[in-house]
Amino acid sequence: MVRLDVDLEHIGVVIPAFNVQETIGSLIEDIITQGGRPENIIVVNDGSFDKTGEIAEGFDVTLVSHKKNLGKGAALKHGFEIARSKHINRIFTLDADGQHKVAEMDGFLKDKDKFDLIIGFRYNMASMPKLRQLVNRTTSLVVSLLAHSHLVDVQCGFRLIDLAIFDRLILRTNNYQTESEMVIKAARLKYRIGSMPITTVYDKEKSYIKPFIDTLRFLMMAVGSLWR
């Protein structure tokens, strides 16, 4: 594996993880191989009942565990809090199911001083399951309208975030809509938002998105944002 051209030593990684024992180990190993410091890799084990936590702990990463599943947004927020307590300035977020290529961090890091929030743009969406395509296009359209900015892939979990945005930006949701909430609020606060084309690997990973309830949560967040 080719090592990244840009130093990861002072960059953190937050990984929300739920029942990903088959992929979490290889993901952490890839990040360390690319130069990430284990103590700056923050795995939030969000109520997993498999060996996710046990496997992550074996890499001496910063591991925190929720006794029950609180939702992806809650896991992200907990990870952000821990990163800030460590005085980490920027963090990547990565999904734990192996659909992101760690080597593509390089492109984000080369643009890190141009933007406050860089969101991965999955250009190969034709390989995405049809339901995910529909949800992604719909949420991206709604978020673009609310943010008054054209945003292509608002639900992509591969991001580089300047944690200083959370001096002003407060996240109030706890599930899959949290990533969209972040984008809407960042845009309204005039933070610089960029995108980075990435490849995405879709294998047999299990999605924990609940189409009806998560769509309802997204709509509630979107409507609520009109008054905030």
C-alpha positions as CSV (number, residue, x, y, z in Angstrom):
1,M,0.0,0.0,0.0
2,V,1.3,3.4,-0.9
3,R,1.7,5.8,2.1
4,L,0.0,9.1,1.9
5,D,2.0,12.2,0.8
6,V,0.5,14.3,3.5
7,D,1.3,13.7,7.2
8,L,-1.5,12.2,9.3
9,E,0.3,12.6,12.6
10,H,-1.8,15.6,13.8
11,I,-5.1,14.5,12.1
12,G,-7.7,12.5,14.0
13,V,-10.1,10.0,12.7
14,V,-13.6,9.4,14.2
15,I,-15.3,6.1,13.3
16,P,-18.8,5.4,14.4
17,A,-19.1,1.6,14.6
18,F,-22.0,-0.8,15.1
19,N,-21.6,-4.5,14.5
20,V,-18.7,-4.2,12.1
21,Q,-16.5,-7.0,13.3
22,E,-15.7,-8.1,9.8
23,T,-14.3,-4.7,8.6
24,I,-13.2,-2.6,11.6
25,G,-9.8,-4.3,12.0
26,S,-8.7,-3.9,8.4
27,L,-10.0,-0.2,8.4
28,I,-7.9,0.6,11.5
29,E,-4.9,-1.2,10.1
30,D,-5.1,0.8,6.9
31,I,-5.3,4.1,8.7
32,I,-2.2,3.2,10.9
33,T,-0.3,2.0,7.7
34,Q,-1.0,5.4,6.2
35,G,0.5,7.2,9.1
36,G,-2.4,7.7,11.5
37,R,-1.5,7.6,15.2
38,P,-3.5,4.9,17.1
39,E,-4.4,7.2,19.9
40,N,-5.9,9.7,17.5
41,I,-8.1,7.1,15.9
42,I,-11.4,7.4,17.9
43,V,-13.7,4.4,17.5
44,V,-17.1,4.9,19.0
45,N,-18.6,1.4,19.5
46,D,-22.2,2.3,19.4
47,G,-23.8,-0.6,21.3
48,S,-22.4,-3.4,19.2
49,F,-23.2,-6.9,20.3
50,D,-20.5,-8.6,18.2
51,K,-16.7,-8.3,18.6
52,T,-16.4,-4.8,17.2
53,G,-15.1,-3.3,20.4
54,E,-12.8,-6.2,21.2
55,I,-11.1,-6.0,17.8
56,A,-10.7,-2.2,17.9
57,E,-9.2,-2.4,21.4
58,G,-6.5,-4.7,20.1
59,F,-5.1,-1.8,18.0
60,D,-4.6,0.5,21.1
61,V,-6.9,3.1,19.5
62,T,-9.1,5.4,21.6
63,L,-12.1,3.3,22.1
64,V,-15.4,4.4,23.7
65,S,-18.4,2.2,24.0
66,H,-22.1,3.0,24.3
67,K,-24.1,0.5,26.4
68,K,-26.8,0.6,23.8
69,N,-27.1,1.8,20.2
70,L,-27.7,5.6,20.3
71,G,-27.4,6.3,16.6
72,K,-24.8,7.3,14.2
73,G,-25.2,11.0,15.0
74,A,-24.7,10.4,18.7
75,A,-21.6,8.4,18.0
76,L,-20.2,11.1,15.8
77,K,-20.9,13.8,18.4
78,H,-19.2,11.8,21.1
79,G,-16.2,11.2,18.8
80,F,-16.0,15.0,18.1
81,E,-16.0,15.8,21.8
82,I,-13.2,13.3,22.5
83,A,-11.1,14.7,19.6
84,R,-11.5,18.2,20.9
85,S,-10.5,17.1,24.4
86,K,-7.3,15.8,22.8
87,H,-6.7,19.2,21.2
88,I,-6.9,17.7,17.7
89,N,-7.7,20.4,15.2
90,R,-9.0,18.4,12.2
91,I,-10.6,15.0,12.0
92,F,-11.7,12.6,9.3
93,T,-14.9,10.7,9.7
94,L,-15.1,7.3,8.0
95,D,-17.8,4.7,7.9
96,A,-16.8,1.5,9.5
97,D,-18.2,-1.0,7.0
98,G,-15.2,-0.8,4.6
99,Q,-16.9,1.2,1.8
100,H,-14.3,4.0,1.9
101,K,-10.7,3.8,0.6
102,V,-8.3,5.2,3.3
103,A,-5.7,6.1,0.6
104,E,-8.1,8.7,-0.7
105,M,-7.5,10.8,2.4
106,D,-4.6,12.3,0.5
107,G,-6.9,14.3,-1.8
108,F,-8.8,15.8,1.2
109,L,-5.6,16.8,3.0
110,K,-4.2,18.6,0.0
111,D,-7.2,20.9,0.2
112,K,-7.5,21.1,4.0
113,D,-6.6,24.8,4.2
114,K,-9.2,25.8,1.5
115,F,-12.2,24.5,3.3
116,D,-13.7,24.0,6.8
117,L,-15.7,21.0,5.8
118,I,-14.9,18.7,2.9
119,I,-17.4,16.0,2.0
120,G,-16.7,13.0,-0.1
121,F,-18.6,12.8,-3.4
122,R,-19.3,9.3,-4.5
123,Y,-19.0,9.6,-8.3
124,N,-19.8,5.9,-8.9
125,M,-23.3,6.0,-7.5
126,A,-24.5,3.6,-10.2
127,S,-23.0,0.8,-8.1
128,M,-25.0,2.0,-5.0
129,P,-28.1,0.1,-4.1
130,K,-31.2,1.7,-5.7
131,L,-32.9,2.6,-2.5
132,R,-29.7,4.4,-1.3
133,Q,-29.5,6.3,-4.6
134,L,-33.1,7.5,-4.2
135,V,-32.6,8.6,-0.5
136,N,-29.3,10.2,-1.3
137,R,-30.6,12.3,-4.2
138,T,-33.7,13.4,-2.3
139,T,-31.8,14.4,0.8
140,S,-29.1,16.2,-1.2
141,L,-31.8,18.2,-3.0
142,V,-33.5,19.2,0.2
143,V,-30.3,20.1,2.0
144,S,-29.1,22.1,-1.0
145,L,-32.3,24.1,-0.9
146,L,-32.1,24.7,2.9
147,A,-28.4,25.5,2.7
148,H,-28.8,27.8,-0.3
149,S,-25.8,26.0,-1.9
150,H,-25.5,23.2,-4.5
151,L,-24.4,20.1,-2.5
152,V,-24.1,16.8,-4.3
153,D,-23.7,14.0,-1.7
154,V,-24.7,15.3,1.7
155,Q,-24.9,11.9,3.3
156,C,-21.4,10.7,2.5
157,G,-19.7,9.6,5.7
158,F,-16.2,10.3,4.4
159,R,-15.4,13.8,5.5
160,L,-12.6,16.1,6.7
161,I,-13.7,18.5,9.4
162,D,-12.0,21.5,11.0
163,L,-13.2,21.0,14.6
164,A,-13.3,24.8,15.1
165,I,-16.7,24.9,13.4
166,F,-18.1,23.4,16.6
167,D,-17.3,26.6,18.4
168,R,-20.5,27.9,16.8
169,L,-22.2,24.9,15.3
170,I,-24.3,22.8,17.6
171,L,-25.7,19.5,16.5
172,R,-29.0,18.5,18.0
173,T,-29.9,15.2,16.3
174,N,-28.6,11.7,17.0
175,N,-29.2,9.5,14.0
176,Y,-28.5,9.4,10.2
177,Q,-29.9,12.9,9.7
178,T,-27.0,14.4,11.8
179,E,-24.7,14.5,8.8
180,S,-27.2,16.6,6.9
181,E,-27.8,18.8,9.9
182,M,-24.1,19.5,10.0
183,V,-24.0,20.6,6.3
184,I,-27.1,22.9,6.6
185,K,-25.8,24.6,9.7
186,A,-22.2,24.9,8.4
187,A,-23.5,26.5,5.2
188,R,-25.7,29.0,7.0
189,L,-22.8,29.9,9.3
190,K,-20.8,30.7,6.1
191,Y,-18.2,28.0,6.7
192,R,-16.3,26.9,3.5
193,I,-17.7,23.6,2.2
194,G,-15.9,21.6,-0.4
195,S,-16.3,18.2,-2.0
196,M,-13.8,15.5,-3.0
197,P,-14.6,12.8,-5.5
198,I,-14.1,9.3,-4.0
199,T,-14.7,5.8,-5.0
200,T,-17.0,3.6,-2.9
201,V,-16.9,-0.1,-2.5
202,Y,-20.3,-1.8,-2.1
203,D,-20.0,-5.4,-1.2
204,K,-22.3,-7.3,1.2
205,E,-22.2,-4.8,4.0
206,K,-25.5,-4.5,6.0
207,S,-27.2,-1.2,6.1
208,Y,-28.8,-0.2,9.3
209,I,-30.8,2.7,7.8
210,K,-34.5,2.3,8.4
211,P,-36.1,3.9,5.4
212,F,-39.4,5.0,6.9
213,I,-38.2,6.2,10.4
214,D,-35.0,7.7,9.2
215,T,-36.8,9.6,6.4
216,L,-39.2,10.9,9.0
217,R,-36.3,12.0,11.2
218,F,-34.7,13.7,8.3
219,L,-37.9,15.6,7.4
220,M,-38.4,16.6,11.0
221,M,-34.8,18.0,11.1
222,A,-35.2,19.7,7.8
223,V,-38.5,21.4,8.8
224,G,-37.1,22.3,12.2
225,S,-34.1,24.0,10.6
226,L,-36.4,26.5,9.0
227,W,-36.9,28.1,12.4
228,R,-33.3,27.8,13.7
